[in-house]
Amino acid sequence: MYGVCGCCGALRPRYKRLVDNIFPEDPEDGLVKTNMEKLTFYALSAPEKLDRIGAYLSERLIRDVGRHRYGYVCIAMEALDQLLMACHCQSINLFVESFLKMVAKLLESEKPNLQILGTNSFVKFANIEEDTPSYHRSYDFFVSRFSEMCHCSHDDLEIKTKIRMSGIKGLQGVVRKTVNDELQANIWDPQHMDKIVPSLLFNLQHVEEAESRSPSPLQAPEKEKENPAELAERCLRELLGRAAFGNIKNAIKPVLIHLDNHSLWEPKVFAIRCFKIIMYSIQPQHSHLVIQQLLSHLDANSRSAATVRAGIVEVLSEAAVIAATGSVGPTVLEMFNTLLRQLRLSIDYALTGSYDGAISLGTKIIKEHEERMFQEAVIKTIGSFASTLPTYQRSEVILFIMSKVPLPSLHHPMETGRTGENRNRLTQIMLLKSLLQVSTGFQCNNMMSALPSNFLDRLLSTALMEDAEIRLFVLEILISFIDRHGNRHKFSTISTLSDISVLKLKVDKCSRQDTVFMKKHSQQLYRHIYLTCKEETNIQKHYEALYGLLALISIELANEEVVVDLIRLVLAVQDVAQVNEENLPVYNRCALYALGAAYLNLISQLTTVPAFCQHIHEVIETRKKEAPYMLPEDVFVERPRLSQNLDGVVIEFLFRQSKISEVLGGSGYNSDRLCLPYIPQLTDEDRLSKRKSIGETISLQVEVESRNSPEKEERVPAEEITYETLKKAIVDSVAVEEQERERRRQVVEKFQKAPFEEIAAHCGARASLLQSKLNQIFEITIRPPPSPSGTITAAYGQPQNHSIPVYEMKFPDLGP
């Protein structure tokens, strides 16, 4: 029966006859359109036959592929495409299975044309929105095959390009078909992303630099070019744009692995381009997830070559700047913490010469200049990211970085030994560089918020260190915070201008908050400026920074009291150069004279007191004629013109405190305060900072205490201060500190390890002792009220109040 039906065409099922009729005798004639319309009408009229039509077309196509009848293969695929576009009934799923089977057959072929044909049909299918869901359809084969086509290495360049583009289009079709359908296989699974993303990056990587374009999403492609790189970029953007919150990690991880495997961090151009595409394509609220992935990858590569780590940091810098325009979220301090940790690791690597802390056989030797490049990249990244943050977050970052700077204090012990000192110094320099990058351009109207006490104390503590580079960084950081109107560059050169109006300074009236800040911290600032001026390791940059700092304080934070104190400070600096108790070199003394001249010339024109300006002008003119080595124009040049003898400086070359106090007193300034010589407030920081002038510090403290003592009676002559006395004082103080530290450690250890009963008994005993002492004090100091019954005479003949309880007292009657 079936054999008879197979042989007799009239007895064959109608759907088969309709399918056979669409194929012409000569395949070059193409699809018979009238018969195709009949087949389409039949499929729409009898949707239950659609799966049989698909199966029969699939059977014919497989047979034609085997017989190399490629013309009929093309006709069959065209017929399938038309049926897919026309039919959207519930039976479409079974037909799709036959369709995908035929597409897979074409993709498995070795013929490039058949692979391209199958891909084009799949892309058309991917653009169809199906009315009914599919629960069992799988696209694993297509992901693998299209990814393989993306890596095609055919000898013919044209064929290779076409196959690669077909592979990219196929992947794009898979993504469109599955990404928004929860019933389909999850395309975001690592097994799929590990194939799709590297395939796109592989084609994106081979773009020529001349043909590359900006990765901004605002640039819409005018016309699709036959270029795999352009198509891969567009597909990657579409993929990332569809990524939800939980899928970002799976999409980014293959990118990092691809860059690692192909060593693409070192040139870093391609890596930066990739992450610009990523950051501009994903949703803004997902930006911090990409930053977290990069930070984790940087930690994972902490023992990689410095060039690799530098590339990751550069990419992180670009990504962070883009992310800051959207939402960075809780990753701000996490990012800075990771970067600072990498900075410390790099310093250790540079000091030890290896990643393991010790050089042995087989250890990878580290190049110091590469580590230095990495450190500079980290600092640049810190600055570029911080510049995009709002003020409140920037303040938090500044405090966070400052808390990481190792300082010589009781609460922040520093590492000892030569290696420890080098590590401390390098860490201090790198962190202060980072802080300078963050503070550059920082705008805050309230100086109390910009420079809180805990931050300012730690920052100024570093100004007392012997290292000249560290002191310079501290000065630059202070200038960055104080300069709120962009006047810093106008004081980059120290000079004595006859008219400062050419500088076009931006000056605002000192606010109430600034006045409060200066009342609280002015003496602390003056003290550190004064001590910094006395350092013999200062160079021209230090004096330029000091001049800029004094000038900016005068412009940004000065009222009458501050102006008076600044003038006293500069005159004290002049005395340092004149008396020369520090045995400063000739250049340093001339520089201090020149610094004082430049600043007093500036402040005199800012105060606009004619007599004050006249005195400053007269001294400067006298110096120009007879002592040019005391002016900045001769000192702060490439080849300073100095005098070999500064001991015979006559009074006409100096700015006189009595004269200045006289002329300013007549204009309403506090002349009594102007007459007082400036003496810095000295604290324990001088001892902790390992300054060379510790002997002078102690002697000055003794002198100040004796001068300010309210007692007028004669004192016992003080013990003579000798080298042995100073040595003993230093040793004793260190021993006291060690004992105090040990005592604290024992107390902490006791409360951590002792039983609860013992701690409770100890605290109870102390409380009882305290209560008994308080009772004794109350008995001595508190007197009972006088008794209404009068006084009684004690046994010794003296009147004494009789202690009567209040409830027993007799009060007079208030009646008439």
Secondary structure by P-SEA (a helix, b strand, c coil): caaaaaaccccccaaaaaaaaacccccccccaaaaaaaaaaaaaacccaaaaaaaaaaaaaaaaaaacaaaaaaaaaaaaaaaaacccccaaaaaaaaaaaaaaaaaacccaaaaaaaaaaaaaaaacccccccccccaaaaaaaaaaaaacccccaaaaaaaaaaaaaaaaaaaaaccccccccccccaaaaaccaaaaaaaaaacccccccccccccccccccccaaaaaaaaaaaaaaaccccaaaaaaaaaaaaaaaacccccaaaaaaaaaaaaacccccaaaaaaaaaaaaaaaaccccaaaaaaaaaaaaaaaaaaaacccccaaaaaaaaaaaaaaaaaaaaaacccccccccccccccaaaaaaaaaaaaaaaaaaaaaccaaaaaaaaaaaaaacccccccbbbbccaaaaaaaaaaaaaaaaaaaaaacccccccccccccaaaaaaaaaaaacccaaaaaaaaaaaaaaacccccccccccccccccccccccccccccaaaaaaaaccaaaaaaaaaaaaacccccaaaaaaaaaaaaaaacccccaaaaaaaaaaaaaaaaaaaaccccccaaaaaaaaaaaaaaaaaaaaaaccaaaaaaaaaaaaaaaccccccccccccccccccccccccccccccccaaaaaaaaaaacccccccccccccccccccccccccaaaaaaaaaaaaaaaaccccccccccccccaaaaaaaaaaaaaaaaaaaaaaaaaaaaaacccaaaaaaaaaaaaaaaaaaaaaaaaacccccccccbbbbccccbbbbbbccccccccccccc
